[in-house]
Amino acid sequence: GLCRLCTSQYEAPSKENVKRLRAHLTNFAINKHSKHFVPGELGSKRSFKQVLAQVHSQGYNSNTIWSRVIDVVVRSLIGIGPLLAAAYEELLPKGHILRTPTSTCFEVLGYDIMIDEDQKVWLLEMNHMPSFSGSSPLDTHVKSGVINGAIDRLNVTLRRK
């Protein structure tokens, strides 16, 4: 995954600083215009793998953080399971010509997660249509890996196409 970092030092929101968007939002569209935006793998946008390595080097337990991220993802999928099942039934109702005993579909979801200084993981947002555009080599590398991973899980081969 990708981690986006604020380009201004975070301070708890107050009346005086609430409009300092670059300190409270990690949105790339906002932060890329900051004079403090740093491109590259160790800059304002990093791979999650790099962030886990960095927090580990600072004495945090990266395995604990990763386990907590997985827990948040699993719990969110349990929560939306009935919605996904309903969408599948709507797309391929019983008797549909394309529905077979082995037919299936999948969705790639995007997760916006925040990790606080106590290593607590917070789910901010789930995206059912995450962006797969690549504005940097890091974007392209990470997002291509997500797409390739999804295709691998489908076990798509030239013969099965």
N, C-alpha and C positions, 0 to 999 in steps of 0.2 A: 504494500500500500504506500501511499504518499502522505507525508506529514507536512503541513503548512504552518509556518511560524509567524507570529506577529512581527512587524518590523519596528515597533516601538515597545519600550519596557511596559509590561503589564502593571496596572494599579487597579485595585478594586474600584468598580464604578462608583462615581459620586456625581453630584450636580456639576462640579467644576470640570470633570474630565470625560463625561459620558459621550461627548461628541468626538473624542479621539478614536476614530474608527480603527486606525492601524494598531492600536494597543488592545482593542477588545475583539476584533474580528480577524480571523486568519484567511479570509477569502482572498484568493489569488488576484482576482480582478481589482481589488482595492489596494493590496500591498505591492503589486508589481510596479506601481507608479511612485512608490516611496523612494526618497533619496537613500534610504537605509536598506533597500531590497538588495540581497546578495544572491546572485545566480549560482548554480552549481550544486553538487552533491552535499556540500557542507554549508550551504547557504540557507535562504529563507524557505526553500522547499527541499525536503529530504526524503529518502526512502525510509519506510518504517524500520527496516533492518538496520539502517544507519542510526536511527534514533535509539533503538534498543541497545545497540553497541555503545552509544554515547552515555545513556543513563546507567548502563552496567559499569562503565569506566568511572562514573561518579559515585559508585557505591550502592546504587539501587539494584534490586533484584529484577532483572529483565524477564526471567521466567515467570515471576509472579505477575508482572504487568501483562505479559502475553496471555497467561491463563485467564486473567480478568477480562481482557479484550474478547477472548473466545467465549467466556461466560456471557458477556453482554450480547454478543452476536447470536449465540444459541438461544438465549432467553427471548430475544426479539423475534427470531424465526418461529419459536413456539407461539408467540403472541399473534403473529400474522398468518400462521398456518391455515386457519379457516378461510381467511381472505384469499390466499393463494389457491386453495382447493376450489373455492367458488369461481375464481377467475378461470381456472382450468376447465371447470364444468361449463362455463359460459363459452369458452373458446372451442372446446371439443365436447359437446354434449353427447350423451349415450346415443348410439345410432348414427353419429356423424361418419361420413365416408372415410375420413382420415383417422378416426379413432380405432385403434386395435388394442388387443390385450397388452401389447408392449409399448404402445405409444406413450410418449412423455414430452414434457416441455420443461424449460427451466428459465430462470431469470437471474441476471447478474445484478446484485444490489450493491450500492455504495453506502458506506458508513462514515459519518462524521462523529468522531470520538475525541473527547478531551481527557487528558490524564493530569490529575492534580499533584501537588507536591507530596501528598500522602500516598501516592501510587493508586489512588482510587480512579476508576475508569467511569466516565460519564458518556452516555449515548446522547448526542445532540440532535442527530437527524439520520434517517435512513432515506436513501434515494433509490427509487425504482428505475430511474433512467440516468445513471451516472455518466459523466462525460468521458468519452474515450479519445478525445482529441489530444494531440501531443504538442505542447508549446515549447518543449525542451527535450533534449536527449533522455533525461531522467524520466519525464512523463511517458515518452514513447517506450522506454525499456519496461517500466512498471506496468503500464496499461497493456502492452503487448503480452506480458507475462500473464495477466489476468485473463485475457482472451484465449491465449494458448492453453491455459489451465482449464478453462471451461470446455474447450473443444476436446482436450484430452479426457476429461471426465465423461464426455459423451461417447467416447470410444469410436470416433469417426475415422473410417479408413476409406481409401479410394473405392474399395469393393462395396462398402456399405453406403456410400454416397448415392 
